[in-house]
Amino acid sequence: MPYKYLMLREEPFAPSRRLLSWWRRPGVRTPEDAEVYEREYLRQLEEAGVEEIRAQLERKVAGANDTVILLCHEEPGEFCHRRLFARWWRERTGQEIPELDW
């Protein structure tokens, strides 16, 4: 396969373990839960900052081709941290991370 698959499970790319544990707790999620998740994840990204995230991405993909794809387990259009990251990145850098339709 011409692709190199890398998991970005660590912070700041992935939500913190604390946030994921809270999100995955038993029970029904509310719209307010999604707001809390979004706020906490975006705070995590802000704390790391664009330059640190860019440097980490460059280290992760060193030697790979020039195309990076962010994948998510959620169905298109559903709430997920990949979409939150893509929006945050676009707002901070102007670089679009498009949603792919399958």
trRosetta pair geometry for C-beta under 8 A, 3 or more apart (Angstrom, degrees):
i j d omega theta_ij theta_ji phi_ij phi_ji
2 65 7.3 31 155 -26 97 140
3 65 7.8 -71 -112 23 55 119
4 61 7.6 142 80 -137 127 68
4 63 7.8 77 -42 102 170 88
4 64 4.5 -117 40 -111 135 111
4 65 7.8 161 10 10 102 78
6 60 5.5 134 153 174 160 107
6 61 7.1 -129 12 -82 153 67
6 64 7.8 -90 -20 -59 125 151
8 13 3.8 -46 150 108 118 161
8 14 6.2 170 122 -34 72 92
8 60 6.7 12 -91 -140 102 163
8 70 8.0 -47 35 -125 138 87
9 13 7.6 -4 -10 82 5 110
9 14 4.9 4 -162 -20 37 157
10 13 6.7 62 74 38 55 98
10 14 6.2 114 54 31 10 110
11 14 6.3 -87 -75 65 46 72
11 15 7.7 -10 -98 166 86 14
11 16 5.6 18 -81 -88 128 70
11 44 6.3 -102 -151 -176 110 124
11 48 7.4 -169 154 -65 88 132
12 44 5.4 170 -144 147 92 94
12 45 5.6 129 164 -101 125 50
12 47 7.3 -175 -107 72 132 87
12 48 3.7 -85 -36 -30 158 156
12 52 7.5 78 10 107 136 113
12 53 6.0 -77 69 -92 125 101
12 56 7.7 142 34 37 91 161
13 53 7.5 131 -70 -141 74 100
13 56 7.6 -143 -39 116 106 135
13 85 7.0 26 -151 -111 62 151
14 20 7.6 -2 158 -55 102 132
14 81 7.0 91 -142 101 46 158
15 19 4.2 -103 168 89 113 128
15 20 5.2 141 93 -55 111 85
15 23 7.3 45 108 -4 160 143
15 37 7.4 -30 -118 -165 152 90
15 40 7.4 61 -147 108 108 104
15 41 5.1 -59 -101 -102 99 104
15 44 6.9 143 -131 28 56 163
15 81 5.5 -137 -35 -89 102 152
16 19 4.6 94 57 8 84 101
16 20 6.9 -153 93 -3 43 86
16 40 7.7 -90 27 152 112 112
16 44 6.1 -161 -30 -104 101 143
17 20 5.7 -57 -144 41 32 110
17 21 6.1 35 157 -22 67 106
18 21 5.9 -55 -148 34 26 111
18 22 6.5 25 154 -16 61 107
19 22 5.7 -56 -150 38 31 111
19 23 6.2 30 154 -19 66 109
19 37 6.6 115 -175 -134 108 72
19 40 5.2 174 -109 119 126 136
19 41 6.5 139 169 -69 163 79
19 44 7.5 -85 -18 -39 152 143
20 23 5.6 -56 -143 39 32 112
20 24 6.0 17 163 -8 68 113
21 24 6.2 -65 -140 45 25 101
21 25 7.0 54 153 -57 59 85
22 25 5.9 -27 -163 -19 33 116
22 37 7.9 -172 96 -90 109 86
23 29 7.7 19 -160 -103 68 127
23 33 7.4 127 -122 168 68 110
23 37 5.6 67 -94 -104 116 125
29 33 4.5 -118 -160 71 83 149
29 34 6.8 82 161 -46 118 83
30 33 4.8 114 52 -5 68 98
30 34 7.6 -129 99 0 46 82
31 34 5.6 -50 -156 33 41 113
31 35 6.6 44 147 -21 67 102
32 35 5.4 -50 -151 34 38 115
32 36 6.5 40 150 -20 67 101
33 36 5.7 -53 -151 35 33 111
33 37 6.3 35 151 -19 66 106
34 37 5.6 -51 -145 37 33 114
34 38 6.2 34 155 -19 65 106
34 79 5.6 -86 -132 -137 123 158
35 38 5.8 -53 -145 38 29 111
35 39 6.2 29 156 -19 63 109
36 39 5.8 -57 -147 38 28 111
36 40 6.2 22 158 -14 65 111
37 40 6.1 -63 -147 40 25 106
37 41 6.1 19 160 -14 65 112
37 79 7.9 82 83 162 141 128
38 41 6.0 -60 -141 40 26 106
38 42 6.0 21 162 -14 65 112
38 84 5.9 -162 -130 -115 81 133
39 42 6.1 -61 -144 41 24 107
39 43 6.3 28 155 -22 62 108
40 43 5.6 -53 -148 33 30 115
40 44 6.6 36 151 -23 62 103
41 44 5.5 -50 -154 30 35 117
41 45 6.7 34 149 -17 65 102
41 81 5.6 -141 -152 -124 155 104
41 84 5.6 53 105 123 136 154
41 85 8.0 -85 155 -60 119 76
42 45 5.5 -49 -149 35 38 112
42 46 6.3 40 151 -20 67 104
42 84 6.5 -114 -65 176 87 115
42 88 5.9 -177 -125 -91 88 131
43 46 5.6 -53 -146 37 33 113
43 47 6.3 36 154 -23 65 104
44 47 5.9 -52 -149 32 28 112
44 48 6.8 22 154 -12 61 105
45 48 5.9 -60 -153 39 32 107
45 53 7.0 12 -153 -64 81 147
45 85 6.8 171 -93 -116 141 73
45 88 5.2 39 118 153 163 160
46 49 7.0 30 -179 -75 35 53
48 52 4.8 -130 171 84 79 127
48 53 5.4 85 123 -55 123 92
49 52 4.9 83 67 15 90 103
49 53 6.8 -164 92 -5 43 91
50 53 5.9 -65 -146 42 28 108
50 54 5.9 30 158 -22 68 109
50 89 7.8 124 -120 -129 94 64
50 92 4.8 -168 -76 146 126 133
50 93 6.0 153 -146 -63 134 101
51 54 5.6 -51 -143 36 29 113
51 55 6.3 30 156 -19 63 106
52 55 5.7 -53 -147 36 31 111
52 56 6.4 30 154 -17 64 106
53 56 5.7 -54 -147 38 32 111
53 57 6.3 33 154 -19 65 105
53 89 7.9 -126 117 -101 145 98
54 57 5.8 -55 -149 36 29 111
54 58 6.4 30 154 -19 64 106
54 93 8.0 130 -74 -92 120 142
55 58 5.7 -54 -147 36 31 111
55 59 6.5 30 154 -17 64 104
56 59 5.7 -54 -149 36 33 110
56 60 6.3 33 153 -21 65 107
57 60 5.6 -56 -148 36 31 113
57 61 6.2 1 165 4 68 112
57 68 7.0 27 -174 -136 114 170
58 61 6.5 -70 -138 50 25 90
58 62 6.5 55 156 -62 62 86
59 62 5.9 -24 -152 -20 30 117
61 64 4.4 -79 -169 39 77 125
61 68 5.6 -67 -91 -88 155 116
64 68 7.5 87 102 -84 137 81
69 100 7.7 -5 -146 -18 114 141
70 82 5.0 162 138 -147 115 107
70 85 6.8 -141 -168 85 163 132
70 86 6.9 -164 62 -67 147 100
70 97 6.2 14 21 -177 127 135
71 82 7.1 -102 113 -101 16 153
72 80 4.6 77 -167 155 146 156
72 81 7.4 173 -115 56 118 65
72 82 3.9 -117 -60 3 123 142
72 83 7.5 -23 -39 -24 165 79
73 80 7.6 172 53 -125 63 135
74 78 4.2 -135 173 81 116 117
74 79 6.9 -126 -149 74 161 41
74 80 4.0 -151 19 -63 144 129
74 82 7.6 -162 34 28 110 113
75 78 4.7 78 60 -10 79 124
76 99 6.8 107 -142 175 99 121
76 101 6.8 51 -117 -114 160 64
76 102 7.5 -165 -41 19 131 91
79 83 7.5 -117 -150 48 35 132
80 83 5.3 96 66 8 81 98
80 84 7.3 -145 103 -2 46 90
81 84 5.1 -53 -147 40 45 116
81 85 6.0 49 153 -23 73 101
82 85 5.7 -52 -148 36 30 111
82 86 6.3 31 152 -21 64 106
83 86 5.5 -50 -143 35 33 114
83 87 6.4 32 157 -17 65 104
83 99 7.4 16 -105 -87 96 113
84 87 6.0 -56 -149 37 29 108
84 88 6.2 28 154 -17 64 110
85 88 5.7 -59 -146 40 30 111
85 89 6.0 31 157 -21 67 109
85 97 7.5 -19 109 55 86 161
86 89 5.8 -54 -144 36 27 111
86 90 6.4 27 156 -18 62 107
86 96 7.9 29 -177 -173 98 49
86 97 3.8 -124 -132 72 97 120
86 99 7.5 122 124 -61 173 77
87 90 5.8 -56 -148 36 29 111
87 91 6.3 27 155 -17 64 109
88 91 5.8 -60 -150 38 29 111
88 92 6.2 13 159 -8 66 114
89 92 6.1 -67 -144 45 27 102
89 93 5.6 -25 175 25 68 116
89 95 6.1 -54 146 73 102 96
89 97 5.8 53 71 -14 136 123
90 93 6.9 -74 -119 57 18 78
90 94 6.7 32 -165 -135 55 12
90 95 6.4 -121 -103 75 56 45
90 96 5.6 41 -108 -101 114 49
90 97 6.7 -124 -51 13 98 80
